[in-house]
Structures are given as structure tokens and as C-alpha cells.
Amino acid sequence: MKIISDKLVLITGASSGIGAETAKVISSRKATVILLARNREKLEQVAAQIKQRGGKSYYYAVDLSKCEQVE
């Protein structure tokens, strides 16, 4: 999928389940993923897995239901 190659892709709920798997797949297609979720430790694990596979990611622990955290 060249469409996402070299793009930034923001993924919410990226610490587990569908969000984490989506992040891994998208990063394997040469996109940089920005991982958002509430659990920092799980985000770190997903980011480490992406890095091990040669992908690139950034992660931020944030609760999107709280406006002050989004800012």
C-alpha cells in the first residue's frame, strides 16, 4: 500500500486489541504511527514491538475524554 508509505497515521486505542494490531500493520507498510491510549506501559510495549520490526512510532499516554489532556 504505497498510499500510506511515508505518512503519519494517528491511532487511538493503540495500547491493545484492534488498535495495537492496526498500528503494527500500518507501520509495516512504512508509515510512521502516532499511538494514543491511556496506558503508558502498554503503549511502550507496542512501540517496542513496532521498533523491533523496523517500524517507526511515537506514543502519548492521554485520555481523550479529558479536554485538558488533549491540549
QUITAWO-V75919 format. One record per backbone hydrogen bond with DSSP energy under -0.5 kcal/mol. CO is the residue of the C=O (numbers start at 1). NH is the residue of the N-H. If there is no record, write none. Layout:
co->CO nh->NH
co->CO nh->NH
//
This chain:
co->1 nh->4
co->1 nh->5
co->4 nh->7
co->7 nh->32
co->9 nh->34
co->11 nh->36
co->13 nh->16
co->16 nh->19
co->16 nh->20
co->17 nh->21
co->18 nh->22
co->19 nh->23
co->20 nh->24
co->21 nh->25
co->22 nh->26
co->23 nh->27
co->24 nh->28
co->25 nh->29
co->26 nh->29
co->26 nh->31
co->27 nh->30
co->30 nh->6
co->31 nh->33
co->31 nh->56
co->32 nh->9
co->33 nh->35
co->33 nh->58
co->34 nh->11
co->35 nh->60
co->36 nh->13
co->36 nh->14
co->37 nh->62
co->38 nh->40
co->39 nh->43
co->40 nh->44
co->41 nh->45
co->42 nh->46
co->43 nh->47
co->44 nh->48
co->45 nh->49
co->46 nh->50
co->47 nh->51
co->48 nh->52
co->49 nh->53
co->50 nh->55
co->51 nh->54
co->56 nh->33
co->58 nh->35
co->60 nh->37
co->60 nh->62
co->62 nh->64
co->63 nh->66
co->65 nh->67
co->66 nh->69
co->66 nh->70
co->67 nh->71
//
